[in-house]
Amino acid sequence: MNQRFTIDEFLTNRKIAIAGVSRDPKKFGNVLYCTLKNKGYEVYPVNPNVDTIDDCACYRHIKDLPTEVKDLLVVTAVKDTDNVVKEAIDKGIKNIWIQNGSETESAIKLAKDHQINLVTSACILMYAEPKGFHKFHQVVAKMFGKYEG
């Protein structure tokens, strides 16, 4: 289970890179990007296949991110997660959140082996000032003891 201080540490820095942002507004990576941006986070999209997302510059690789970005949210396809985590470690990123559905055992092990502050098995939208469905989901998770509060 994730420790709450690790989650809070991740969310304290308002500059978050998101690997796996899609151009398709129906895809979860795009929803996360837009939601966090609308909540006031400075969001840096990472996608090797596009130049812009929502009229903002998109980074093709983790290594291209500005040095002040120390948090990475991973919402990639599982086949890409290991490489993204390795790139983040090589870049010096110390806070990584691997979103549900993107986790791999090898990526988790790699992050732990490098003493990364790691969040897994949790949806960031339940913790980043949740509203609507995500607030409801947070309440239900609390009821069943699956929320790190």
JOBEL-V815659 format. One record per residue. N is the residue number from 1. SS is DSSP state (hx for helix, st for strand, lp for the rest). Layout:
N&SS ; N&SS
This chain:
1&lp ; 2&lp ; 3&lp ; 4&hx ; 5&hx ; 6&hx ; 7&hx ; 8&hx ; 9&hx ; 10&hx ; 11&hx ; 12&hx ; 13&lp ; 14&lp ; 15&st ; 16&st ; 17&st ; 18&st ; 19&st ; 20&lp ; 21&lp ; 22&lp ; 23&lp ; 24&lp ; 25&lp ; 26&lp ; 27&lp ; 28&hx ; 29&hx ; 30&hx ; 31&hx ; 32&hx ; 33&hx ; 34&hx ; 35&hx ; 36&hx ; 37&hx ; 38&hx ; 39&lp ; 40&lp ; 41&lp ; 42&st ; 43&st ; 44&st ; 45&st ; 46&st ; 47&lp ; 48&lp ; 49&lp ; 50&lp ; 51&lp ; 52&st ; 53&st ; 54&lp ; 55&lp ; 56&st ; 57&st ; 58&lp ; 59&st ; 60&lp ; 61&lp ; 62&hx ; 63&hx ; 64&hx ; 65&lp ; 66&lp ; 67&lp ; 68&lp ; 69&lp ; 70&lp ; 71&st ; 72&st ; 73&st ; 74&st ; 75&lp ; 76&lp ; 77&lp ; 78&hx ; 79&hx ; 80&hx ; 81&hx ; 82&hx ; 83&hx ; 84&hx ; 85&hx ; 86&hx ; 87&hx ; 88&hx ; 89&hx ; 90&hx ; 91&hx ; 92&lp ; 93&lp ; 94&lp ; 95&st ; 96&st ; 97&st ; 98&st ; 99&lp ; 100&lp ; 101&lp ; 102&lp ; 103&lp ; 104&lp ; 105&hx ; 106&hx ; 107&hx ; 108&hx ; 109&hx ; 110&hx ; 111&hx ; 112&hx ; 113&hx ; 114&lp ; 115&lp ; 116&lp ; 117&st ; 118&st ; 119&st ; 120&lp ; 121&lp ; 122&lp ; 123&lp ; 124&hx ; 125&hx ; 126&hx ; 127&lp ; 128&lp ; 129&lp ; 130&lp ; 131&lp ; 132&hx ; 133&hx ; 134&hx ; 135&hx ; 136&hx ; 137&hx ; 138&hx ; 139&hx ; 140&hx ; 141&hx ; 142&hx ; 143&hx ; 144&lp ; 145&lp ; 146&lp ; 147&lp ; 148&lp ; 149&lp
